[in-house]
Amino acid sequence: MCRNIHTLHNFEPAATSDEVHAAALQYVRKIAGTTKPSKANQAAFDEAVHEVAHITQHLLDALVTAAPPKNREVEAEKAKARAAGRYAA
């Protein structure tokens, strides 16, 4: 499940709220051990996703770096190359 959580810091353009929410959702799913909570747990699950996304955005806003911003397309190609190397026979 957590393979879908990607680095969000130091990209140009900055991470979108949708990307932050998707990372929070994956994190909460991993911690809860489920991708779909029961009706009894839905409110707690949704609140956790909201809170994790909120604090993640605060973290991203507070982080500083002297490194130049990364390019999303270049980083995606690097990830594809690493994956291809892992699955090559």
C-alpha positions as CSV (number, residue, x, y, z in Angstrom):
1,M,0.0,0.0,0.0
2,C,2.7,2.6,0.9
3,R,4.4,2.3,-2.4
4,N,2.0,4.9,-3.6
5,I,3.4,7.5,-1.1
6,H,5.9,9.6,-3.0
7,T,8.3,12.3,-2.0
8,L,6.4,15.6,-2.0
9,H,9.1,18.0,-0.9
10,N,11.2,20.2,-3.2
11,F,9.3,19.9,-6.5
12,E,8.5,22.6,-8.9
13,P,5.6,23.1,-9.0
14,A,4.9,22.3,-5.4
15,A,2.8,19.4,-4.3
16,T,-0.9,19.9,-4.9
17,S,-3.5,19.4,-2.2
18,D,-4.6,16.3,-4.1
19,E,-1.1,14.8,-3.9
20,V,-0.9,15.6,-0.1
21,H,-4.4,14.0,0.4
22,A,-3.4,10.9,-1.6
23,A,-0.3,10.4,0.5
24,A,-2.3,10.9,3.7
25,L,-4.9,8.4,2.5
26,Q,-2.3,5.8,1.8
27,Y,-0.6,6.3,5.2
28,V,-3.9,6.0,7.1
29,R,-4.8,2.9,5.1
30,K,-1.5,1.3,6.0
31,I,-1.8,2.1,9.7
32,A,-5.5,1.0,9.8
33,G,-4.7,-2.2,7.8
34,T,-7.6,-1.6,5.5
35,T,-8.3,0.2,2.2
36,K,-12.0,0.5,3.0
37,P,-13.1,1.1,6.6
38,S,-16.4,-0.2,8.0
39,K,-19.3,2.2,8.4
40,A,-18.6,2.2,12.1
41,N,-15.0,3.4,11.5
42,Q,-15.6,5.7,8.5
43,A,-15.8,8.9,10.5
44,A,-12.6,8.2,12.4
45,F,-10.8,7.1,9.2
46,D,-11.9,10.3,7.3
47,E,-10.8,12.5,10.3
48,A,-7.4,10.8,10.4
49,V,-6.9,11.4,6.7
50,H,-7.9,15.0,7.1
51,E,-5.5,15.5,10.0
52,V,-2.6,13.7,8.4
53,A,-3.0,15.8,5.2
54,H,-3.2,19.0,7.2
55,I,0.0,18.3,9.2
56,T,1.7,17.1,6.1
57,Q,1.0,20.4,4.3
58,H,2.3,22.3,7.3
59,L,5.5,20.2,7.2
60,L,6.0,20.8,3.5
61,D,5.4,24.5,4.0
62,A,8.0,24.7,6.8
63,L,10.8,22.6,5.1
64,V,13.7,24.6,3.6
65,T,16.4,23.5,1.3
66,A,19.3,25.0,-0.7
67,A,18.9,22.2,-3.3
68,P,17.4,23.2,-6.6
69,P,13.8,22.0,-7.1
70,K,13.3,18.5,-8.7
71,N,11.6,18.0,-12.0
72,R,8.6,15.6,-11.7
73,E,9.1,14.1,-15.1
74,V,12.8,13.4,-14.6
75,E,12.1,11.8,-11.2
76,A,9.3,9.7,-12.7
77,E,11.7,8.4,-15.4
78,K,14.3,7.6,-12.7
79,A,11.7,5.6,-10.8
80,K,10.6,3.7,-13.9
81,A,14.3,2.8,-14.6
82,R,14.7,1.6,-11.1
83,A,11.6,-0.5,-11.3
84,A,12.6,-1.9,-14.7
85,G,16.0,-2.9,-13.2
86,R,14.2,-4.7,-10.3
87,Y,11.9,-6.7,-12.6
88,A,14.4,-7.5,-15.3
89,A,15.2,-11.2,-15.5
